[in-house]
Amino acid sequence: MTDQTLDRAGKPAGGIGFFEKYLSVWVALCIIAGIALGNLMPGLFGFLAGLEYASVNLVVAVLIWAMVFPMMVNVDFASLSHIGDRPKGLVLTLFVNWLVKPFTMAALGVLFFEYVFAPWIEPADAQQYIAGLILLGAAPCTAMVFVWSQLTRGDATYTLVQVSLNDVVMIFAFAPIVALLLGVTDIVVPWETLLLATGLYVVIPLVAGALTRKWLTGRASGAEAEKAVSSFTASLKPVSVIGLLVTVVLLFGFQGHVIVERPILIVLIAVPLLIQSYGIFFLTYFAARIWKVPFNVAAPCALIGTSNFFELAVAVAISLFGLNSGAALATVVGVLVEVPVMLSLVAFANRTQDWFPKS
């Protein structure tokens, strides 16, 4: 959720802040706090879980907006005019995110929960966990990827183009892909709910972010306009990070009793997620290497494909199946797995950057 606006040299303005630098530590502490509070104060979390309208939890919705909105302000759709520059990274991003990732995640979910883990998982529960994995696989990252890109010194302008293009594709592709894959797993999908979630967590924030950006940049031009956007999003950064951390506390609090009572279940859900994450990264990373994509494009490209828009996945899981569902639990485990996995891949990418051309 870091600020990715550019300075005059075309590099990211600012750096990774204190919260972002130690994000894995803060997330770990919030996970522990959520589990503990969920078991110590079940009444409070039950009350919070009941604050919903049309199957959308109001507290979670507000927190997700707090996370997503600052990033949407930073997305400059004018950067799509650069789509013709170095198209290889865009081709890889689109291919992996929309033609590979959702389907490999669904395949891994079916493989593990209908076959490998079948002796230990009830069939109805297995379908729920598969649904949660599918929701994660069909939602490529649009927020945290800016952090991963900066940590690998990625080309910020190109990352903006990749994210902008993914956001546009997601508006049209997320609901159909999820409906198709959930249908394959024999789960009835209400299209209205999926489309509502896509509009609520992608379309509306995108429009709000674009209008806010236009308002900020309308009063200045050039470097001053960039500075205005940077200052605005920097002022919201604490709210965004706090939104993420409070969301983690709530989500793990809602599932706290399950985690304590069935820790082996968390491990089982994490297995296909780990295989998917590392598999997608190395597939994209080595394809970029073979195709001679520059490192500052290849690394963010692979990390975008690996990371998930877990805010959207969690929101849709809650809307479709409820806060205490197995699908919601699977998406929450995705949050647990993502940060340490991504940090390990960032470290690997930085150690192997000599494999790629510089520009």
N, C-alpha and C positions, 0 to 999 in steps of 0.2 A: 504494500500500500504506500510505497514511497513516492516522492515527487520525481517525475522523470522529465520535466521540462528542460530545455536546452539552453546552454549559455551561448555566447557569440562564437565560440569555437566549435559548436555543434556537439558538445559533450553534456552529460547530465549535469544539471545545476544542483549544487549541494551534494550531500553524500548520504550514506546510510546512517540514520540517526541511532540514538541510544537504544530505543525500543526495537528497531529493526535489526540492529547488530546482534542483540541478544534475544531475538524473537523466539528461538527454539526453547530457551530457558523460561521465558514468560509463558509460552504456550504450555510447557510441561507443568509449571506451577498452577496454571489455571485448570488443567486437566485434573490434577490432584485435588485442587480446591473444589471443583465441580463434583467429583465423585464423593468427596467427604461431605459436602453440604447436602447433596442429594440424599444421602443416607441419614444424615443428622436431622434434616428439616424437610422431610417428604411432603408435609402439608403445604409449605411455602411453594415448593416446586410444582405441586399439584395445582395450586391456585394460579400460578403463572402459566402452566400448561393449558388451563381453562380459558385464558384470555385470547379467544380467537373469534374470527368472523369468516364465514364461508371457507372453513377448513384452513385458514391462514392465521398462524399465531401472531398477534399484534406486536408483542414484545420482540420476537425474533425478526419480524418484518422491519421494525424501526432500526434494529441493530444492523441488519443487512444493508439497509439504505445508508447508514452511517459509514459502512465499509466501502460500498460501491460508488457512491456519489462523487467523492473527491477524485477517484480514478477516472470517472466518466468526464469530469471537467477537463482533465489533462489530455483526453483523447482528441486529437486535432484531425478532423476528417479531411481537412485540406491536404494532409499528408498522403491521402490516397492517390494524389496526383503523381506521387513518386512510385507508383506500383510497377511501372515499367523498368525501374532501375534495379538491376541485380534480381531478376525474377526467380532465381533458383530457390532462394530461401522461402519465398511465398508459395511456390509450388510444393515444396516439402511440407510446409506448415498446413496447407489446405489438404494435401493428400493424407497425411498422418492423422490430423484431427477429425476429418470427416469421412474418410474411406477406410481407415484402419482401426483407429483407437476404439470407437464405440463397439465394433464387432468383435475385436479381440477381447475386450472386457466382458462382453456378453458370453463369449465362448468359454473364457476362463471361469466365469461364474457358474455356468451350467456344468462344466467339467468337474469343478471341485464340490459344488453343493448338491448336484444330482448324482454324482458317482463317487468321487474320492471320499467326501465327508458324509455320504449318505447314511452310514451306520449310526452316526451320532447326531444327525439333524432331522427333525420332523419335516416331511415334505412341504407342508404349508409354510413353515418357517424358512425353508430353503428358497422358496419362490420369493419371499420378502427380501432376503439377503441378495439374491440375484438382481432383483429390481433396484435395490440401492446401488449395487455395483454398476448397473447399466446407466443410472442417472449420473454417476460420477464420470463414467467413460464418455458420455455424450456431451459433457460440459467442459470444453477447454478453458484454461485459465485466462481471465481478462484483468486480473488485479495484481495478485502476488508476483506475476511474471515480471513486473517492472523491478521488483526487488532482486529477483534472480538475474535479470539482465544486467543490472548495475553491478552485482557481485562478480560477474564475469567480464565486466567492462564492454558490454555489448553495444552495438550501434543503436543509440536511443531513438533516432529518427526511424530506422528500419523496424525497430520493435514496435513503435507507434503504428506503423503501417500494418504490421502483422496483426496486432491486437485490434485495430480498427476494422480490418477485413474480417477477422474472426467474429467480431461483434455483429457485423452486417449479416454474415452467413448464419450465425446462431439464431437470429431473429426468425429466419425462414426454415432452418434445418433442424433445430433442436427438438421441437415438438414432433415432427414426422418421424425422425429417427428413433426417439424414445418410444413413441407409440408402436412403431414397427417391432422394435426389439422386445418391448414388454408384451406385445401380442404374441410373439413367438414363445414366450414363457408362460402363456395361458393366463395372463393377468388382464382383466378388463380395464381399459384406460379411458377415463373421461376426458375427451379432447378439450372440453371447456376449461377444465382445471389446468391442464398443461399449457394451453394458450394464455390463460390468465396469468400463470406464473411467469411465462416468458415475457409477457407484456409488463408485469409488475416489476420484475427484477432485471430486465434487459432493456426493453423498448423505452419505458418511461424514464429510467435513470439516464439512458443515452440522450433522450430529448432534453431532459432537465439539464444535463451536463453541457450539451451543445448550446442551449440558450444562455446558460450562465457564462460559458466561455465567450460567447458572442458579446454579452453585456460587458464583461471584463476587458476584452480586447477592443471594443468599440470606442472606448475612451482614450486609447493610445495606439501606437503602431510600432512595428519592429521590435527592438529590444525591450522597449517600455511595455509593450503588450505582453511579451513573454514574462517579464518581471511581475506584472500584475497577476497573471495566472499562477506563477510560482508562489507569490506571496499568499494568494488566496488558498491554494491547496496546502501550503505549508501550515497555515493557521488551522486547517481542518485535520491535519495529520494526527494530532493526539486523539481527536474524536474518532477517527477511523481505526486507529490501533486499539483504543479502548473498546470500540465496538466489536472488534475481532475477539479480544480477550474475554469480554463479558459473554459473547456468544458461545465461546468454548466452555466457559463455566456453566452456562445454562444448559447447553446440549449434553454435556457430561453429567450435569445434575439430573436432567430428565431421565437419563439412562444409568444413573449411579448404582441402583440396586442390581441391575442386570450385570453390570461390569464386575461388581463385588461377588455376586452369586455365581456368575458363569465366566470367569476370566479366560477360560480355554476358548470360549466362543469368540472373544475379541481376537485371539491369536488365529483362529480359523478364518475369520473374515479378512484379517491382515495378509494372509498368505497370497491369495490371488491379486490383491492390490499391490503387493511388493513385486510380484512377478510382472504384472502389467507395467508398473512404473519404470522399473529398470529395463524391461524389454523394449518399451516404446522409446525410451531415451537412447539406448544404444542403437536401435534400428535407425532412428533419425540422425543421430550423431555420426554414425559410420557411413550412412548414405550421403550426408553432407561432405564427409571427408573424401569419399570416392568421387563426388561431383565437384570437388575443389571449391567449395563454398568458403569464403573467408571466415575466420574464427569469430569475429565480432558479429556475424550474422548466424553462423552455424550453432553456436552455443545457445543464444536465446531461442532459436528455432527449435532445438531439441528440448529445451526446458519448457517451452510453451506446450509442446505436445505431451510432456510428462505431467505437468501440473494440471490441477482441476479447478474449475469455477465451483468450489464446494458450497459457496453461499447459495447458488442457484440449485445445486443438487439437493442440498438439505431442505431448502424451501419447497421444492417440488415433492420430495419424499414426505414431508410433513403434510403438505396439501393433499396428496394422493392417499396416503396410508396412515397418517396420524403421528403425533409426537412420540408415542411409545411403541411404534412399529419396528419390525426388523429392518425394513427399508431405511428408516431414519437412523437406526443404529449403524447400519452399514456405511451410510454417508458420513456419520460422525467418526467412525473408525478411519475413514478417509482423511479427515482432519488430523487425527492422531498420527497417521503414517506419513502424511505429505511433508511436513516441515523437516523432520530429520532426513528423510529420503532426498529431498531437494537440496539440502545443505551438503549432503555427501556427494551428490552429482555436480554441484557447483565446484566443490573441491577437486573432483576428478577432471572436470572440464578445464579448470585453471592449470592443472598439472600437465595436461596434454595439448595445450594450445599450440605448441610447436608442430603438431601434426597438420596444421592448416595454413594456407596462405594468409598473410597479414591483412590484405585488402583486395 
